[in-house]
């Protein structure tokens, strides 16, 4: 019997405008009314996910930063997994060596060791063009850019970071030249106990080896007493692999998922622009004891 549904956010629960549609929101509400728990399992940081959920009037558990932190539906912290600061130093050293810009995420939110002006420049000239490689219609408005740079916590250089109270949950970077990311991934092998994933061909996400979506999902499930065959998980990209490859769960790929993700999943639902989550939920509610997607 299905008791828990875990959904990725970008490319899955969010549509192409990065919003939770009304149809998806209503479907999640029906799921919850039927005593089936819904959680978000995402690479995004907690405060950002909280804002997105609040906009859709959605209250649920959350696994954030690719499994680096977990929260129940009331916002109580369940677990956190940090990258040791000595490893953070090594990662940043390799980034500088290969001319990459680190995006840092701590227990307090997104950090930058760049100035606000330099971060704005990086976002416009590197991050957005990189994201457009996989999503050609992706648009980042000036208002969205202003909102992003205003929400960041600015750190006055690396030494200030190393001496601060910040503990790093995740480090990301982007490049409009995917072949360069392969070089970075290879260089990062010299740093122990890391998990490296991606959401597209143009980014890399780094967490502790103990912080992966699959590990986070099972940590969360254990706190509620859920077994793998009572869980449906759905996603679309590389950082969902550890979740969707868990033995025994009901794995669902979005129609817009990468080939790698579609190949490891048992089922496939509609794409994120056509309310694939709502369609999947309707199938669950049709028969939660014998779930299948038709």
C-alpha atoms as one frame of an Amber mdcrd trajectory, in Angstrom:
protein
   0.000   0.000   0.000   1.355   3.436  -0.937   1.968   5.645   2.106   4.577
   8.170   0.879   5.170  10.077  -2.383   8.539  11.821  -2.842   8.853  14.329
  -5.669  11.766  16.214  -7.163  11.101  19.921  -7.739  12.701  21.408 -10.887
  11.591  19.647 -14.058   9.163  17.540 -12.017   6.756  19.288  -9.637   7.499
  22.732 -11.111   6.307  23.576 -14.612   8.406  25.393 -17.232   7.668  28.679
 -15.436   9.109  27.191 -12.217   5.704  27.159 -10.480   3.483  24.512  -8.862
   0.389  24.475 -11.049  -3.110  24.559  -9.629  -3.789  21.052 -10.956  -0.704
  19.665  -9.218  -1.533  21.530  -6.015  -5.085  20.169  -5.931  -3.860  16.640
  -6.631  -1.389  16.833  -3.724  -4.187  18.080  -1.451  -6.319  15.057  -2.417
  -3.373  12.765  -1.743  -2.917  14.235   1.727  -6.659  14.031   2.419  -6.340
  10.297   1.755  -3.605   9.962   4.400  -0.780   9.534   1.900   2.200  11.720
   2.778   3.773  13.955   0.134   7.319  15.289   0.427   9.628  17.342  -1.786
  13.115  15.909  -2.418  15.224  18.561  -4.152  18.652  20.016  -4.700  17.385
  23.444  -3.662  18.066  24.923  -0.236  15.405  24.807   2.483  14.340  28.475
   2.601  13.935  28.577  -1.170  11.757  25.432  -1.142   9.735  26.791   1.766
   8.933  29.946  -0.246   7.844  27.923  -3.290   5.624  25.659  -1.172   4.090
  28.610   0.686   3.176  30.282  -2.604   1.177  27.147  -3.501  -0.252  26.835
   0.026   1.512  23.481   0.318   2.611  22.121   3.695   4.795  19.026   3.532
   8.066  17.425   4.559  11.204  18.435   2.648  14.552  16.881   1.823  16.818
  19.663   0.603  20.268  20.272  -0.889  20.346  16.792  -2.485  19.751  14.997
   0.797  22.001  17.189   2.942  19.101  18.236   5.181  15.625  16.973   6.003
  12.607  18.621   7.640   9.186  17.380   8.664   5.940  19.082   7.631   6.183
  21.434  10.624   9.695  22.596   9.752  11.464  20.552  12.422  15.002  19.578
  11.406  15.397  15.808  11.062  18.998  15.532   9.828  21.910  17.468   8.294
  25.051  16.250   6.534  27.851  18.782   6.010  30.976  18.748   3.850  33.943
  18.948   6.287  35.560  22.396   6.059  38.958  20.917   5.176  37.271  19.332
   2.140  35.536  22.615   1.316  38.974  24.246   1.190  40.228  21.575  -1.214
  37.152  21.911  -3.436  37.529  25.692  -3.657  41.237  25.315  -4.404  40.417
  23.002  -7.336  37.709  25.399  -8.521  40.235  28.259  -8.596  42.817  26.078
 -10.317  40.359  25.249 -13.122  38.702  28.699 -13.171  35.273  27.774 -11.787
  33.082  29.830  -9.468  31.698  28.050  -6.378  28.109  28.583  -5.270  27.968
  27.708  -1.574  25.001  26.659   0.560  25.147  26.539   4.361  22.679  25.918
   7.160  21.872  29.649   6.946  21.223  29.828   3.172  23.097  30.574  -0.036
  26.541  32.160   0.360  28.875  33.986  -1.997  32.554  34.806  -1.642  32.054
  37.108  -4.644  30.786  40.658  -4.275  27.168  41.336  -5.239  28.347  42.936
  -8.493  30.561  39.945  -9.371  27.793  37.467  -8.504  25.375  39.334 -10.756
  27.968  39.195 -13.552  28.530  35.438 -13.016  24.788  34.750 -13.045  24.184
  36.666 -16.280  27.283  35.524 -18.163  27.783  31.947 -16.937  24.881  30.459
 -14.981  22.000  31.557 -17.221  23.722  30.610 -20.535  24.623  27.242 -18.972
  21.021  26.603 -17.928  19.808  27.529 -21.404  21.849  24.674 -22.911  19.360
  22.160 -21.492  16.359  24.503 -21.411  16.556  26.790 -24.486  13.369  28.611
 -23.498  14.638  29.330 -19.998  14.301  33.024 -19.135  15.640  34.721 -16.024
  13.992  38.110 -15.663  15.761  41.142 -14.254  13.436  40.998 -11.243  14.341
  37.347 -10.629  18.037  38.209 -10.890  17.647  41.092  -8.448  15.773  38.831
  -6.035  18.480  36.161  -6.257  21.421  38.468  -5.511  19.553  40.186  -2.660
  18.848  36.868  -0.897  22.501  35.784  -0.859  24.683  36.042   2.250  27.941
  37.706   1.206  31.189  36.548   2.803  34.274  38.759   2.634  36.601  36.210
   1.070  37.561  32.600   1.705  39.366  33.095   4.999  36.286  34.803   6.427
  34.263  31.768   5.327  36.664  29.320   6.979  36.553  31.278  10.241  32.753
  31.683  10.224  29.942  29.646  11.787  28.771  28.496   8.360  28.736  24.743
   7.724  28.550  23.811   4.064  25.725  21.553   2.890  26.305  21.827  -0.856
  28.576  23.435  -3.469  27.518  23.928  -7.091  28.897  25.453 -10.248  27.863
  25.959 -13.873  29.564  26.160 -17.242  28.230  26.721 -20.769  31.031  24.350
 -21.845  30.028  20.882 -20.527  33.367  19.345 -21.464  35.022  21.550 -18.839
  32.759  20.109 -16.150  34.056  16.641 -16.979  37.562  17.942 -16.253  36.364
  19.381 -12.940  34.618  16.156 -11.967  37.835  14.226 -12.623  39.903  16.651
 -10.521  37.457  16.413  -7.612  38.182  12.689  -7.283  41.170  13.596  -5.133
  38.825  14.932  -2.429  37.446  12.029  -0.335  33.876  11.318   0.727  32.032
  13.459  -1.820  28.856  12.778  -3.784  28.787  14.514  -7.174  25.585  14.800
  -9.201  24.077  17.070 -11.827  20.705  18.438 -12.885  21.807  19.081 -16.483
  24.824  18.764 -18.749  25.932  22.237 -17.641  26.156  21.973 -13.839  27.743
  20.030 -11.003  26.419  19.631  -7.448  28.717  18.507  -4.646  27.631  17.209
  -1.239  28.925  14.889   1.449  28.839  11.240   0.420  26.210  10.855   3.152
  24.027  13.510   1.484  22.247  12.033  -1.514  18.567  12.090  -2.398  18.235
   8.346  -2.010  19.906   8.261   1.413  17.850  11.272   2.498  14.617   9.645
   1.379  15.314   6.464   3.319  16.408   8.478   6.397  13.092  10.319   6.200
  11.108   7.117   5.629  12.662   5.497   8.701  11.502   8.373  10.917   7.912
   7.602   9.820   8.150   3.806   9.649   7.667   3.579   5.872   9.010   0.591
   3.914  10.427   0.867   0.359   7.410  -0.832  -1.262   5.174   1.843   0.317
   7.050   4.677  -1.428   6.547   6.268  -4.850   9.435   8.514  -5.990   9.466
  10.683  -9.108  12.162  12.765 -10.820  13.785  13.795 -14.071  17.561  14.321
 -13.861  20.929  13.013 -12.694  20.656  14.144  -9.086  17.506  11.984  -8.791
  19.412   8.796  -9.667  20.186   7.769  -6.072  16.498   8.146  -5.164  15.003
   6.446  -8.210  17.444   3.519  -8.117  16.512   2.526  -4.542  15.598  -1.170
  -4.388  11.943  -1.912  -3.812  10.422   1.532  -4.357   7.956   2.469  -7.112
  10.157   4.660  -9.346   8.562   7.102 -11.803  10.320   9.123 -14.514   8.868
  12.314 -15.935   8.320  12.202 -19.707  10.913  14.997 -19.901  13.458  12.989
 -17.866  16.929  12.199 -19.162  17.448   8.863 -20.877  19.477   7.631 -17.895
  16.579   8.311 -15.525  13.949   6.810 -17.829  16.042   3.652 -18.110  16.161
   3.015 -14.342  12.499   3.760 -13.586   9.650   1.265 -13.576   7.048   3.814
 -14.697   6.788   7.037 -16.672   4.307   9.878 -16.203   3.530  12.986 -18.277
   6.029  15.842 -18.539   6.269  18.722 -16.084   4.497  21.131 -18.459   1.484
  18.793 -18.571   0.944  18.136 -14.859   2.746  14.816 -14.723   2.561  14.828
 -10.920  -1.232  15.200 -10.938  -1.569  12.342 -13.430   0.637  10.100 -11.294
  -1.340  10.968  -8.146  -4.634  10.119  -9.842  -3.217   6.678 -10.624  -2.127
   6.221  -7.000  -5.543   7.188  -5.663  -7.270   4.867  -8.142  -5.720   1.889
  -6.312  -3.102   2.584  -3.651  -2.805  -1.155  -2.928  -1.859  -2.094  -6.498
  -0.209   1.051  -7.893   0.751   1.170 -11.560   0.894   3.837 -14.250  -0.950
   3.118 -17.443
